[in-house]
Amino acid sequence: MRISTDRTTRITVLISLAFLLKAVSSCIQPVFDFDFDFNKITVTNLDNSDVYVMRNDRDTMYSSAIAFEVTLSDEEFLAAGSLPKAETAFPGFTPATAMSPESLYHPRHHITALRIVTLEEMSPAIPAGSDVTGLFVAYVPRYSEGFLYIITDELLTMINRDFYPGEPSVSFQLFCNQDITASRVLFAITVTLSDESMLTAQTGIVNLLRAR
Amino acid sequence: MRHLASILLVLLLTIPSSPIFSQGRVLEKKQVALWFGIRDITRDSLANTGDLDFLNYLHSSDDMSEYQYLGVSAHLWFRGNWEADIKVAMYDDFAPNNLNIKAIWLPMKNLGFTAGIYTYPQLMNEFNMFHRLTDVGFFGDTDSNFRQRRVQESGLTAGLMIPFSYRWLHATAYINGGVSTLSPFTEKVTQKMINGNFKREIRYSTSHSPALFFFPEVELGADCFTFGNAMAGIRVRASWYTVNRSVDYGRVTYEWTYANPARNEVDNPAHHFSKFEFDAGFYLTW
């Protein structure tokens, strides 16, 4: 049996093949670099009573183990997810790669200041409204080197990065270096950005236990 | 040290068979031996003071021997009353880092003078227990691993050799003494307050610890049978090593952050330390 194809059919098949090839072996380079803004600050309690610090869902801490974790992030980015975007919306397959590179998030503004204010009297010498930034030391989980803490002045150098891998956020931990005599504490933590904007979050009221 | 010991081990196995040392030209006689031995350690354990004393943590137990070793040796009889004795031994890690090398000059038939080097490793275990026991209110060492390190004791020896042979029996006594030191090392202990944020990091850096030691040895060999020009036999050896030593160190203590550390120089008391070795094996002389 002989199959005859006319000229129009042959051209249609050729064009279809070319489109298919283009679609399968797409030349589109996915973009893994994103710009983002710090527009959200969250504070969580930490439990530093043991060897290693852990998240603390309760509102109690030991009076010499007051600790918080502060996270600065881009709320919109986190809500939208961080799937790599293509430069152009070409209807093709994503090129296969041996390993997907990690997304890099570049902050539009860097962090210029950190301020911690107590909203409760911590002791007769530290009334409510005092700036207690100097009573805290810090640790940056992904970036700190060594076992010990860093002072809050060094913290800015540590957390300001050209980019943040993985997600548009940075977290750091704050540890009070005093044994507080008050029965409860409450702090406001304010971060100032290079565009003069400020992000402020309050810790919850933390009831203090005295270690025996 | 490990590379040096490996080179020596190769030389030890190749020199006796080298043509340049063929019988009658440079060497009058050669002997190689293979042996297995045990090492028993006895050391003072002093009461804890305010400072960590690393010598309290040298490996020592109530067992018959703390270490077992496999060794090879060569004894070379040169022309002109000179001899060399080279012993290389290894623990179960097969690192040939136990060395006992002597040059011997025998002006008389039954009396010689020796000079050489002596080095061997030992273990120092769980020195962090000092902090765990004494630093109340702290996690004394946040490193939960078994803390162990190897220290190498090395020295220069000099002494007398008293050889004696009667028919098939050969006995040699060495009365050695000298100066030895433990290899310096650095260690770090990290601590955290229980129920508190306070953290501390203590860094130790020990110094050389030269001390005089006394090290007599006795070797006995018995010729068993001959084949060709060679004589095979069995050998036993015993030795005792005693020294009084202290390990001093510099200590740097960081609290909260790595700024403004406190620095101390610590002089520890001397400990009496002794070890007894016994090994047995075979030799071949030609």
Interface residues (C-beta under 8 A of the other chain):
Chain A: N48 S49 V51 Y62 S64 A65 I66 A67 V137 G146 F147 L148 Y149 I150 I151 F175 C176 N177 D179 A211
Chain B: F139 T142 T190 K192 M193 I194 N195 G196 N197 F198 K199 E201 Y254 W256 T257 Y258 A259
